[in-house]
Amino acid sequence: MQTPWEYRYAHRMQKMGSSVIRELLKLTQQPDIISFGGGLPAPEVFPLKEFREACNFVLDNFGAQALQYGTTEGYAPLREMIARHTGRYSVSVKPENILITSGSQQALDFIGRVFINRGDYIVVESPTYLGALQAWNAYGAQYISVPMDENGMIVDELEKALRIGPKFIYVLPNFQNPSGSTLSLERRQRIVELADKYGVPIVEDDPYGQLRYEGEHLPSLVYLDSQFRGDDGTYTGNVIYLSTFSKILAPGIRLAWVVAPEQVIKKLVNTKQAADLHTATFNQIVAYEVGKGGFLDEHVKIIRATYKERRDVMLETMEEIWPAGTSWTKPQGGMFLWGMLPKGMDTAEILKLAIDKKVAFVPGFAFHANGGGHNTMRLNFSYSSPEVIREGSTRLGLLLRELVKANGNHN
């Protein structure tokens, strides 16, 4: 029986669905399921001692301020710290170029509100981050999917997409979610050149950039863009840059930031005032107290070592157990790798069988804006211990052996 509410939902709700990943996270509540589904950091690396000390220090010394309303732009010392950090790794920005948001997901939503009209085209990698698609579907975005390989977006395909006149290019250059791939330096430079040629801005989403534990650091798109324009490391603003504390401190504090031209920041500030006034003051001051004084630089080293060990265990087990005809990416950092099965296999159906074996992953179709990817899967290696990763990868590999053999896709 239909209720009166059925006739009152906004049209945009037709484009909004539940997240495959959020639904899968419910499985992690079951203690006997080994889940490679969620994009969860390792709880073992959360700096509990530092947070406990910072919370007490903030309440003792800044209690009234920390529990009060704050400015929409964000806590000034935190923005100044981010500006200094950005200057070390990328380009010189001012605090006025930075907005603190309640997680990167809010930043993506605000970008949708500020820039996307119904029917606008957005260039995305294929596959791309599911959370961005969810955020922008609500605003009626259409997507031009550009295929990618182990070196990121295939730029020869990008130029065709840019001729359509998209609103912006969305790219995750470092250890991409979901594939784990990293955009090569040559392709980064080419994307910047093509974006300039066609007058299309770039949204660079970089939650994992500091989680490199192998290979050389690559310059950000925002830095390469400033070089291309001859600005000698000064921020020119053709690239909007997003990052987060979720992967280097803890996701529960819901703190991220946007780097953008001041005129864009003003629009985003107006949007945030309408949404939630400001990000939690207490969280911001505590994060600043935890992060200042070089703590983050040392803490990230612990995270990198932890994730590298877990990635290595997953890759080793896949090499040993997974059948011929399957393949996977070998990320140099981040939290994910991408599994590829023979054509004709459907990981959404395989997931049902995997759950019977008490192991879970995310089917790859969810990350393709315009369909496809049915024979792919995303695997998270950051959350589980090495022993659990070995057991889960073995369970999944043995199941895939049976299915590949039954499907006739074996050598």
C-alpha positions in Angstrom: 0.0 0.0 0.0 1.4 3.4 -1.0 1.6 6.1 1.6 1.1 9.8 1.1 4.9 10.2 1.2 5.3 8.4 -2.1 4.0 11.4 -4.0 6.1 14.0 -2.2 9.7 13.0 -2.8 11.8 15.4 -4.9 12.6 14.2 -8.5 16.3 14.0 -7.5 15.5 11.0 -5.2 14.9 8.9 -8.3 18.7 9.2 -9.0 19.7 8.4 -5.5 20.2 4.8 -4.3 21.9 3.1 -1.4 25.6 2.6 -1.6 26.8 -0.9 -2.4 29.7 -0.4 -0.1 27.6 0.9 2.8 25.4 -2.2 2.4 28.5 -4.4 2.4 29.8 -2.7 5.5 26.9 -4.2 7.4 28.5 -7.6 6.7 31.5 -6.5 8.8 29.1 -6.6 11.8 29.1 -10.4 11.4 32.2 -11.7 13.2 32.6 -14.7 11.0 32.7 -12.8 7.7 36.1 -11.7 6.4 35.3 -8.5 4.6 37.5 -6.9 2.0 34.6 -4.7 1.1 34.8 -1.5 3.1 37.4 1.2 2.6 38.3 1.1 6.3 41.6 2.2 7.7 43.3 -0.1 10.2 42.0 0.7 13.7 45.4 -0.4 15.1 47.0 2.7 13.7 44.6 5.2 15.1 46.6 7.5 17.5 44.4 6.9 20.5 47.0 8.2 23.1 47.5 11.4 21.1 43.8 12.0 20.7 43.1 11.3 24.4 45.8 13.8 25.4 44.7 16.4 22.8 41.0 16.1 24.0 42.0 16.8 27.6 44.3 19.6 26.6 41.7 21.3 24.4 39.0 21.0 27.1 41.4 22.4 29.7 42.7 25.2 27.6 40.2 26.0 24.9 37.0 24.4 26.3 34.6 27.3 25.7 35.9 27.9 22.2 35.9 24.2 21.3 32.3 23.7 22.3 31.1 26.9 20.6 30.0 27.7 17.1 32.9 28.4 14.7 33.6 30.1 11.4 32.3 28.4 8.3 35.7 28.4 6.6 37.2 26.4 9.5 39.5 26.7 12.5 42.2 29.2 11.4 45.3 27.4 12.8 44.2 24.2 11.2 43.8 25.9 7.8 47.2 27.5 8.3 48.7 24.1 9.0 47.2 22.6 5.9 48.5 25.5 3.8 52.0 25.0 5.1 51.7 21.2 4.4 50.4 21.8 0.9 53.3 24.2 0.3 55.8 21.5 1.2 54.3 18.9 -1.2 52.6 20.9 -3.9 51.9 24.6 -4.4 51.9 27.7 -2.3 48.4 28.5 -1.0 46.9 30.8 1.6 44.4 29.8 4.3 41.9 31.8 2.3 42.2 29.1 -0.4 41.1 26.4 2.1 37.7 25.3 3.4 37.4 22.6 6.1 34.6 20.2 5.3 32.9 17.3 7.3 34.7 14.6 5.3 35.6 14.4 1.7 32.1 13.2 0.9 30.7 16.6 1.9 33.3 18.3 -0.3 32.2 16.2 -3.3 28.5 17.0 -2.6 29.3 20.8 -2.4 31.1 20.7 -5.7 28.0 19.1 -7.2 25.8 21.8 -5.7 28.0 24.7 -6.9 28.9 23.5 -10.4 26.6 20.8 -11.7 23.3 21.6 -13.5 21.0 18.8 -14.6 22.4 17.3 -17.8 26.0 18.5 -17.3 28.7 16.2 -18.4 31.5 15.2 -16.0 34.6 13.3 -17.2 35.5 10.4 -14.9 37.9 7.5 -14.9 36.4 4.1 -15.6 36.2 2.8 -12.9 35.9 5.7 -10.6 35.1 6.5 -6.9 31.5 5.4 -6.2 31.0 8.2 -3.6 31.5 10.9 -6.2 28.9 9.3 -8.5 26.5 9.1 -5.6 27.0 12.8 -4.7 26.6 14.0 -8.3 23.8 11.8 -9.4 21.5 13.9 -7.1 22.3 16.9 -9.3 21.5 15.2 -12.5 25.1 14.7 -13.8 25.9 12.7 -16.9 29.3 11.0 -17.2 31.8 10.6 -19.9 33.8 7.5 -18.9 37.5 7.4 -19.9 39.1 3.9 -19.6 42.2 3.4 -17.5 45.0 0.9 -17.1 47.7 0.4 -14.5 49.1 3.9 -15.3 45.8 5.6 -14.8 43.4 7.4 -17.2 44.2 6.7 -20.9 44.8 10.2 -22.1 44.4 9.3 -25.8 40.8 8.7 -25.0 40.5 11.9 -22.9 40.7 14.3 -25.8 37.6 12.8 -27.4 35.7 13.3 -24.1 36.8 16.9 -23.8 35.4 17.8 -27.2 31.9 17.2 -25.8 32.4 20.2 -23.4 32.2 18.7 -19.9 31.9 20.8 -16.8 35.1 19.4 -15.3 37.5 16.4 -15.2 37.4 14.3 -12.0 40.5 12.3 -11.3 42.1 10.4 -8.4 45.8 10.3 -9.3 47.3 8.4 -6.4 46.4 4.7 -5.6 43.0 5.3 -7.0 39.8 4.1 -5.3 38.8 1.5 -6.5 41.7 0.3 -8.8 44.8 1.1 -6.8 46.4 2.5 -10.0 48.6 5.5 -10.0 48.5 8.1 -12.8 51.9 8.3 -14.5 53.8 11.6 -14.6 53.6 11.7 -18.4 49.8 11.3 -18.2 49.5 13.9 -15.5 51.3 16.4 -17.6 49.2 15.5 -20.6 45.9 15.9 -18.7 47.0 19.4 -17.5 47.8 20.3 -21.1 44.5 19.0 -22.5 42.5 20.6 -19.7 44.1 24.0 -20.6 43.6 23.4 -24.4 39.9 22.8 -24.0 39.3 25.2 -21.1 38.1 22.5 -18.7 39.0 22.6 -15.0 40.1 19.6 -13.0 38.9 18.3 -9.7 41.8 16.4 -8.1 40.7 14.0 -5.3 43.8 12.9 -3.3 42.8 11.1 -0.1 45.7 8.5 -0.4 48.6 10.6 -1.7 50.6 10.3 1.6 50.2 6.6 1.7 52.9 5.7 -0.8 55.2 2.9 0.5 56.9 2.0 -2.8 58.3 4.0 -5.7 58.9 7.7 -6.1 56.5 10.5 -5.1 54.8 12.1 -8.2 53.8 15.8 -8.3 50.2 16.6 -7.9 48.1 17.9 -10.8 47.6 21.2 -9.1 51.4 21.6 -9.0 51.9 20.5 -12.6 49.2 23.0 -13.6 51.0 25.8 -11.9 54.3 24.8 -13.6 52.6 24.6 -17.0 51.3 28.1 -16.6 54.8 29.3 -15.5 53.6 30.4 -12.1 56.6 28.9 -10.2 54.7 26.9 -7.7 52.1 29.6 -7.0 48.5 28.4 -6.9 46.6 29.6 -10.0 43.4 27.7 -9.3 42.6 25.8 -12.5 42.7 22.6 -10.3 40.4 22.2 -7.3 42.2 19.9 -4.8 40.6 17.7 -2.2 42.2 15.7 0.6 41.3 14.3 4.1 42.4 13.5 7.6 40.4 10.2 7.4 43.3 8.2 6.1 46.2 9.8 8.1 44.4 10.3 11.4 41.0 8.8 11.7 37.8 8.8 9.7 35.5 9.2 12.7 36.5 12.8 13.2 35.0 13.6 9.7 37.6 16.2 8.6 38.7 17.0 5.1 39.6 20.1 3.1 39.2 21.8 -0.3 41.9 23.9 -1.9 40.3 26.2 -4.5 40.5 29.8 -5.8 39.1 32.3 -3.3 36.0 33.0 -5.5 35.2 29.3 -5.5 35.8 29.0 -1.7 33.3 31.8 -1.2 30.6 29.8 -3.2 31.5 26.7 -1.2 31.3 28.6 2.0 27.8 29.8 1.1 26.8 26.2 0.3 28.2 25.0 3.6 26.4 27.7 5.6 23.1 26.3 4.1 24.1 22.7 4.9 25.6 22.6 8.4 27.0 26.1 9.2 30.5 24.7 9.9 32.4 21.6 10.6 32.6 20.5 14.3 34.8 23.0 16.2 35.9 20.5 18.8 37.1 18.0 16.1 39.0 20.7 14.3 40.9 22.0 17.3 41.7 18.4 18.5 43.0 17.5 15.1 45.2 20.5 15.0 46.6 19.7 18.4 47.3 16.1 17.4 48.7 17.0 14.0 50.9 20.0 14.8 54.6 19.8 15.6 55.5 17.1 13.0 53.5 14.3 14.5 51.7 13.6 11.2 55.0 13.0 9.4 56.0 10.3 11.8 52.6 8.8 12.2 52.2 8.3 8.4 55.4 6.2 8.4 53.6 3.7 10.7 50.6 3.6 8.5 52.7 3.0 5.4 54.6 0.2 7.0 51.3 -1.5 8.2 49.6 -1.2 4.9 52.6 -2.4 2.9 52.8 -5.6 5.0 49.1 -6.2 4.4 49.2 -5.5 0.7 52.2 -7.9 0.3 50.4 -10.7 2.1 47.3 -10.2 -0.2 49.4 -10.2 -3.3 51.5 -13.2 -2.2 48.3 -15.2 -1.5 46.7 -14.3 -4.8 49.8 -15.4 -6.6 49.7 -18.7 -4.8 46.0 -19.5 -4.9 44.1 -17.6 -7.5 43.6 -19.4 -10.8 45.1 -18.8 -14.2 43.0 -16.3 -16.2 42.6 -13.9 -13.2 44.8 -10.8 -12.8 45.0 -7.9 -10.4 46.7 -4.5 -9.9 49.8 -4.1 -7.8 49.3 -0.8 -6.0 52.3 1.2 -4.8 50.3 2.6 -1.9 46.8 3.3 -0.7 44.3 0.8 0.5 42.9 -1.1 -2.5 43.6 -3.4 -5.3 41.5 -4.4 -8.3 40.8 -8.0 -9.3 40.0 -8.9 -12.9 38.3 -12.2 -13.8 37.8 -13.8 -17.3 35.2 -12.1 -19.4 31.7 -13.5 -19.0 32.1 -13.9 -15.2 29.9 -11.8 -13.0 31.3 -10.7 -9.6 27.9 -9.6 -8.3 26.8 -13.3 -8.6 30.1 -14.5 -7.3 29.7 -12.3 -4.2 26.7 -14.4 -3.2 28.7 -17.5 -3.3 31.6 -15.8 -1.6 29.4 -14.8 1.3 28.6 -18.5 1.8 32.3 -19.0 2.1 32.4 -16.2 4.7 34.4 -13.7 2.6 33.2 -10.5 1.0 34.4 -7.9 -1.6 32.8 -5.1 -3.7 31.7 -6.1 -7.2 33.3 -3.8 -9.8 30.2 -2.8 -11.7 29.4 -0.3 -8.9 32.4 1.9 -9.9 31.5 2.3 -13.6 29.4 5.4 -14.3 28.1 4.1 -17.6 28.0 0.3 -17.0 30.6 -2.4 -17.4 33.1 -4.0 -15.1 31.0 -7.0 -14.3 34.0 -9.3 -14.2 36.0 -7.1 -11.8 36.1 -6.6 -8.0 37.6 -4.2 -5.4 39.6 -5.7 -2.5 40.6 -3.7 0.6 43.7 -4.8 2.3 44.2 -2.0 4.9 41.6 -3.1 7.5 42.3 -6.8 8.2 45.4 -8.3 9.9 47.9 -10.2 7.7 46.6 -13.5 9.1 43.0 -12.7 8.2 44.0 -11.4 4.8 45.7 -14.7 4.0 42.7 -16.7 5.1 40.2 -14.5 3.2 42.3 -14.4 0.0 42.7 -18.2 0.2 38.9 -18.7 0.6 38.2 -16.4 -2.3 40.9 -17.9 -4.5 39.7 -21.5 -4.0 36.2 -20.4 -4.9 37.4 -18.7 -8.0 39.4 -21.8 -9.0 36.1 -23.8 -9.0 34.2 -21.1 -10.9 36.8 -20.5 -13.5 37.2 -24.2 -14.1 33.4 -24.6 -14.4 33.2 -21.6 -16.7 35.8 -23.1 -19.1 38.0 -20.1 -18.5 41.2 -21.9 -17.6 44.5 -22.6 -19.3 
